[in-house]
Structures are given as C-alpha cells and as structure tokens.
Amino acid sequence: MLSAFVSAFRTPDLRRKILFTLGLIALYRVGASLPSPGVNYGAIRKCIDIVNGGDSAGIYQLINMFSGGALLQLSVFAIGIMPYITASIIIQLLTVVIPRFEELRKEGQSGQNKMTQYTRYLSIALAVLQATGLVAMASRGQLLRGCPTPILADSSIFGMIIIVLVMTSGAALVMWFGEQITERGVGNGMSLLIFAGIASRLPSQGKQILDSRGGLIFGLVMFAVFVLLVAVIFVEQGQRRIPIIYAKRVVGRRMYGSPSTYLPLKVNQAGVIPVIFASSLLYLPNLVAQLTQKTSGKPAWWQEQVQKYLVNPGNPVYVAIYFALIVFFTYFYVAITFNPEERAEEMKMFGGHLEGRRPGKPTADYLNYVLSRITLPGSIYLGAVAVLPNLLLHIGAAGGGATNLPFGGTSVLIIVSVGLDTVKQIESQLMNRNYEGFLK
C-alpha cells in the first residue's frame, strides 16, 4: 500500500489529483472550525466540556460525528454532508417507487445528471430544514442541556435567519467540495469528507480516554480498536464469487472461446447505509420529544419513555431496537439496490449464464437464493460492529451514565470502507497508467 502511494506521488497527473483532494479536505476542516455569525463561540466551547459525556451530546452523536464535531459548535459547516447523504438515499429509494426516476436511471449519463440535479435541490431543502431546527433548539436551550450561558449572542428572528442562511450556504459549499473531489480528485468526495471529519476527532478522543481512565484502559481500548479494524477489513473484503460463462462468438474470421468471469457479491453488500438509517430513525423520537417539550414543567409520559429508552446507547432496549433496525434495513437496502432479475437479464443479453443454471428466471432465482443467505451474516456483522462497542464501553464506563462513544464501531466501519476504496482507486489508476506507458 505504501509503495502505491509513493508511485502515485511520482506520477504528475495523479500527484495533482491527490494534492487537489487534500487541499479541499483542508478547506473543509477550516470551515468546520469557523463559528457562524451571532453564535457565542466561547460559551459553546465551555458548554461542550460540561455536556460532552451526557445524554444531550449522545443524541447528536451520528450527525456530530459526520461533521467532525462542527454540529455542536454551530460552525459554518455545522450541517456538513448529512443533507446530501439523506437526499441521495431518498432519491435512491424513490427510484423503486417513481417510474420517471427508474427511466432516468436507465438513460445512462444524461439521466444520471438529472438525478444528480434533483439530489442537489433536495439537499438544499433538507439543509434549510435541518439548520432551522438546529438554530431553534439552540435558541430554546435544548441543544446543549445544562449549559448556563446562552449560546446564541443574537436570538432575534433576523439573527437566527442569518445563521440559517450561513449554515445552508455552508452545506451547499460542502456538497460542491465533495463533487469536485469525485470529479477532479481521488476517491469518492462525499465519503472522503466524512472520513476527514471522523479522523479529525480521533486524537482528541484518545487523549480524553487517556486523561480520564488512565494508561491501562487506554491500552485496552487501543487493542480492542485494532482487533475491530482487523475484523472489519476481513469482512469488508469478503466476497461470494459466482462464476459466469459466456458463449462462443465469432468476430471477423476469429472465433473467441467462452471466457469465464465471476459476479462478486460482497458479504456486506449494503455498506454503512443501514447503520445511518437505523441511527437516524432512533434519533427522530428524541428530536420530536425535545421540540414538543415545554421549557418549564414536567415532561409528558411518552417523552419520559423516549428519554429513558431511546437516548442512552447502553440501555438494553436501545441496543435491541438498534440491532433489529440495522438487520431490517440491511435486507431492505440490498433488496432495492440489487435486482436479481435485472442482473440475469443483462447476462442473458450478453450471452452469459451461470454454470449449471439456465439463463433467465433460473439464474435470477439462484442469485436471489445466494444473496438472501450472505445478507444474513452481513446484517449480523453490521449490527455487532455498531452495537457491541457502545455496549462494552457503557458497561466499563464509570458512573453508569451514557458515554460519548469514542472509536465507535460506526466510525471504524466508515474509516476502513473509505480507506480501502480510495487505495483501490489509486492502485487502479496506477495500473491504467502502467498499461498506457507499456503500449506507448
């Protein structure tokens, strides 16, 4: 892997792409630390230290993690990449429901461009909605509970509108950064921005463990993270390769034999999307409870139940619901993104068939059979990676309170997946350049 990076920097074109990518990532991290106008940044820093280990920080764990800590700081890039991710998922799901989107998907590049444009529009709408909710909760003192100082210096309507506009513009700029990295840089831009946000918090979280729990616990956590990294890499690389045989064909005066290839079905076919779905769904009840709760007075019984069972990551009810949602969304997402009938029809069109299976419906049935069986261990793996670190760190946490989970399974899963994909893309581009140099 290191030799691939050295070779990449020796190649002028690839070196420019890598430096361009690193430059935009650096700009993204600068924007994540810039406070929005009208925000009391000093008060926010003090309040984050007060509530960092409490429940109020935990409910925003996923979004705050993706933004690299910018969410709770109400910075310019506080909304981050989440609106684009959510919009992409929604558009992908609507492709199954809306025939027009299905037609656009089959039109090739022109249809994909229109789908991308729809995703951008939806991303801006979601960014406005999310920024408005975030600022409203900050003005009511519900963003960082237990904070003695108001975190908004200007709580007027005009002041809050300015903050919403700045955060929405920041989300649009982050979306543009991601698209530019994908088009002119190396790797998937959106994934790399999430990677940068998560990786930027790891040193401070490691120092927090070392200062609060001591060297022994820090060493054990590092060992557990290493074991988790190895396990995630092993499963992420796992594939079920289904052999495909193509019929003989005549081109000109030559007859080409029956070349064989394979259809790779990953054990984790859904990626990290089910974890995002499950976390977002568990986040919604608490968000509704906070927005409907009165500033004074006793909360309603359902708000108390939400606070008791759906906020603390170490609660058995939370763990069980979270795990079940991940398993469900894994099957759901794989079902809508991988169509066995469509793959079987494509193979039949190009003269391919599975060994021992007839083209058409028998091939589709076999693909569905294999996919349903490898999805089960994939879903259990995703659920275990997301849930076990939460549960173990909660059990080992002093005082029994909710932990602001550092080095969580979701973080490791995203870092490994994005890292592997980026390295593979660099090696692929290096291989293409080597072939071009050989042919010349």
Secondary structure by P-SEA (a helix, b strand, c coil): caaaaaaaaacaaaaaaaaaaaaaaaaaaaaaaccccccaaaaaaaaaaaccccaaaaaaaaaaaaacccccccccccccaaaaaaaaaaaaaaccccaaaaaaaaccaaaaaaaaaaaaaaaaaaaaaaaaaaaaaaaaccccccccccccccccaaaaaaaaaaaaaaaaaaaaaaaaaaacccccaaaaaaaaaaaaaaaaaaaaaaacccaaaaaaaaaaaaaaaaaaaaaaaccbbbbbbbcccccccccccbbbbbbbbbcccccaaaaaaaaaaaaaaaaaaaaaccccccccaaaaaaaccccccccaaaaaaaaaaaaaaaaaaaaaaccaaaaaaaaaaaccccccccccaaaaaaaaaaaaaaaaaaaaaaaaaacaaaaaaaaaccccccccccccaaaaaaaaaaaaaaaaaaaaaaaaaaaaaaac
